[in-house]
Amino acid sequence: MDGQGDVIGGWLVALYKALLWKGIEPFELLEKSDVSLNEITSVGSRVPVSLCNKLFEQSVTLTDDPLLPIKVSQCIVATTFHALGYAIQASSSLQDAFTRLVHYDRVLSSACRINLTEDDKYCYLELNLNEAEGHVNRIGPQLELTMLLSIIKICRDLSNPGFAPVKIYTTVDIRCAAQFESYTGCQIQFNSSQSMLVMDSEVLSKRLPNFAPDLVLLSDKAADDYLASLSGNSVVNQVRSEVVSLMASGVPNIDFVADKLNFSQRSLQRKLNDSGTSYKDLVENIRQTMAEQHLNQNLLSLGEISYLLGFSDVANFSRAFKRWKGITPGAYRGAHYHS
């Protein structure tokens, strides 16, 4: 978008629904900002961060309701985030869903990177708001709160309606603290230098009842295709999409993929290097992701998984998996099945 940060239009669709919920007709608000309802309701549409911030702020003023982000978050559905929403809904655990959210964070916004770290007890999901890119591209306070609350809403939809983080950190100035804390079920640290959810690792590792591995694979592929259509690291996502579609027939070499994408091998390598990755690293990442998905399904033997991922034998697959996860694939499957 010509250097501007953008967000998926689903955020504005949720805002539109929240305004209707409060009995307010949003058409005039959209028209004043030259926004077409048809434009934002087109699946996968993108809007500038600055415009999204403006509409969120104007909506809070219009409704005189500082708690509006709560209502917006409650309007979040699978299609809000294109194919990523379906992949998250079909994930094996909340941790699996968050791993996917981190990987595809560009779907939500180009102005917010998401990181997931953990220790022995807690998982930390952090929104990095890219302050260095300038105020116009920075996620505003209303949208920041909506993002944090939407993640909680998704967790409640997938696991337990009573799900609550351990603690929330937000850069937003303190406002209606008691009401926000009552809704989230935890303490909120306003005026923080971070925007982050702290969650219980044990809760996040539990198997979800709606785990659908086939839908995960299809949705991940659709999310890859969606990212490939966007600006930025589109070549990376095009390569990822090609490798995923061909992996069942063996790991394709870079010459074959380059030819499919109408690049020379040297040109493709240079574009991947410019994007901060390499063909080898991309294949490694895809193999790891697909290995975890197959192990989670518990339908295929280790030999069959090894073959599908292009390894010559189970021993090579086991060595690679232990390098990725620190345990053997058999131990991973046993621990995940037990969880």
N, C-alpha and C positions, 0 to 999 in steps of 0.2 A: 504493500500500500504506500509506495513512494516514501519509504523511510518511516512511516508512522507505525506505531504499535497498533495491533488490532486484537479483537476478541471475537469469539464465535457469536453469531447473532442470537443463539439460544438464550443468552443472558437477558437480552431485551424482550424476548418472548415471555420469559418468566416474569419480568417486570410488568409487562403488559397484562398478564393474567392476575398478578397481585393487585394491580390498580382496579381491574374489573371486580375482583374479590371485595375490595373496599368500596365498591359502588361508584367508582370514578371512570368516566369514559376517557380513554387515553388518546383518542384520535387527534384532538387539538394540540396536545403536547408533542406528538410525533410530527404533525404538519409544521409546527413552528420550527422544528429542527430539520425540516426537509427529509424526513424519514418515512419511507413507504412501508406500510404493514406487510405487504406482499414481499417486499425485499428482505425484511428481517425474519419472516416466517419460512423463507426458502431454506430447506435443510442444508446446513453447512455454510450459510451466509457469513460474511465477515463485516465488521463495522470498526471504525477507528476507536481506540481506547478513549480519546478525548471526548468523542460523541457519547459513548456509553457512560462515562463519568458524568457528563452534563445531564443526561436524561435521568440518571439515578439521583443526582442532587436535586434536580427540579421536581422529581416525584416525591421526595421526602418533604420538600417545601410545600408542594401542592396538597399533600395529605396531612401535613403537620404531624407526621408520625415518624419519630426517630427509630422506631422498631420495625420499619418497613422491610429492612433486609431479612428479617425472620420470615415474613410472609413471602417474599421473593424466593427464598431458599426452599420453602415448602411447595413451590410451584415447579421445582426441578424434576424432570422426568428423564427417561433414557435418551430420548431424541434430542434433549437439550445439547448434548455433546456428540451429536452425529453417531458414528459407529462405535466410538469409544464408550458411549453410555451403555450400549448393549454388552460390550466386552467386560466392563466393570460389573454389570449386573450378573453376568454369568461366571465371574471369577470364583476360584476355589476357596478363598479366604479373604478377609479384609486386607491382610498384608499383600496378597496376590493382587487385589484390586488397586492398592496404593502403588505397588511396583509398576503396574500398567499405567496408572495416572502419571507417574513420574516420566515414564518413557514417552508418553504421548501428550505431555503438558502443553505442547505447541497448539494442540487442538483448542484448549480453553482460551489461551491468549499468547501472543508473541511477546508480551511485556511482563510475563511472570514465569520464571523457572521454578520448578518444584523439586525439592530434595527430600529423600527419606533416609534417615539414619536410625540406629538403634544401639542400645546397650543391653545389659543382662535383664533389665526390667521394663524399659520403656522404648517406644518408637516415637520418633520426632519427624513430623511432616511439616516442612517449612516452605512458605511461599517467598521467593526472592523477587522483590518488586522492581528490580532494575532501575533504581534511582539515578544511576549514572547516565541513562539514556535521555534524561530531560524530563521536566515536569509534565509536558504534554503527553508523553508516552507512559507515564506512571499510572498504575492502578490506583484509583481514588479510594477514599475511606469507605464509602457506601458499598462499592463493588468488592473491596477487600473483605469487609464483614460478610457480605453475601457469599463470597467464595468459601470462607471458613465455615459458615453455617451450612452451606450446601454440602460440604464434605460430611458434616455430622448427620445431615438428613439422609444422605446416601447410606451411611453406616447403619442408621436406624432402619431403613428400608430393607437392607440386605441381611441384617443379623438380629437385632433386638430393638424394639421401639423405645426401650429405656436406655439405649447406648449413650454414654457420656464420656468425653475425654477426661484425662486426669487434670489438665490445665490448658488454657488458651493464652497465647501471647498475640497482641495486635498493636500495630503502629498507630491505630486510630486514637484520637483524644477520648478521654473518658466520657461516656454518655449512657444514661439509663442502665448503670452497671447491675443493679439488683435484678432488673427485668431480663437482661441478657443472660446473666448467670443462672436465673431461675429456668430459663428455656434450655440452656446448654447443659445444666446440671453440674457445672464445675466453676472454679475460680477463673476469672479473666484478668490478665495483666494488661491494662490499657497503657498507651504512651510508651510502648516497648520499642526496642530497636529491632525486634523480630516480629514476623507474622508466622505463627506456628501452632500446631496442635500437638500436645503431648498425650500419648495413649498407651495403655497397658499392652505389652507385647503378647502376653498370653491370650488376651481377648482377640487380638488381631490374627493370631495363628489358627484359631478354631475353624474347622471345615464349615462352609456355608451350605445350607440345605438346597439352594437353587443353583449349585455348581453345574454348568453345562459345557463340557470341554469342546464339543463340536461347534457350539455357538461362539465360544471364545476364539477358536481358530479362524472362523469365518469373519468375526467382527474385527479381530486384529488385522487381518488382510485388508478389510474395508477401510480401517483406520490408516493403514499404511498408504493405501491408494489416495485417501483424502489428503493426507499430509503431502504426498507427492504432487498434488495439484496446487499447493500453496507456494508462495515465494519463500526464499530462504534456502534451507538445505533440501530442495526438491530432488536433486540428483541422488542424495543419500537415500531418500525414501523410495525413489524409483528403483534403485538397486535392491533395497531391502524387499520391496514387493516382488521383484523378479526372482530373487533367491528363494523366498518363501514358496512361491508357486512351483519352483523347480526342484526343491529340496528332496521330495519323495523319490525323484529319479537319480539322486546323487548330487553332491555339491558341485554346482556349475563353476567352471573356471572363469576368470575375469574376462578373457577374450570373448567367450560366448555371451556373457551379460552385456559387455560393451557393444557387441554387434547388435544385440536385441534393442539397445537403447540408441543406436545410431551414433556411437562414439568410437574413437580409436581407443585401444587399451591405454595408451599414454595419456590421452585427454581425460579419460575417466579416472585414472589414478590421480591426476593433478586436481580434478574437481573434488574428489573425495579428500585429498590432502588439504585442500583449501577449506574444507568443511570440518577439519579437525579429526578425521578418521581415516581408515584405510579399508580396502576390500577384505583383508584378512580379519580385521577387528569386527567388521559388520557380520561376516559369516560366523565368527565365534559367538557373537551376541545372539544371532538367530538360532544357532544350534543350542545354546544354553536355554533360551526361552522355550523352544520346542521340546527339549528334553524334559524340562520341568512340567510342561503340559502333559506329555505322554505319561510321565511317572505319576502325576496326579490322577490321571484317568484310571490307572491300575488295570488296563485292559491288555497291554502288550508285554511280552517278555523283554528282558534287557537285550537279548540278541536281536529281536525285531526292531527295537528302538535304535540300537546301534546301526542297523542296516538303513533305516529310514533317515538317519542323520548323516549318512555317508561315511561312517567309521568302518574300518576293515574288520574289526572284531570287538568283542565286549571289553577286552582288556584296555584297548585304546580309548573306548568310550568312558570307561570307569576312571582312567587317569585324567581325562579332560574334565569330567564332571567333578572330580575331587579338587581339581585346580580351581574350578568355578565356585563351588559351594563349600569346600572344606570337608566334605564327607562323600562316601561312595553313593552311587545311584540307588543301590539296594537299601542302604541305611536311610537315605532321604525318603524313599518310598515307604519304608516301615514307619518312620517317625511321622510322616504326613498322614498315613493311613490311621495310625494310632490317635493322632490329633483329631 
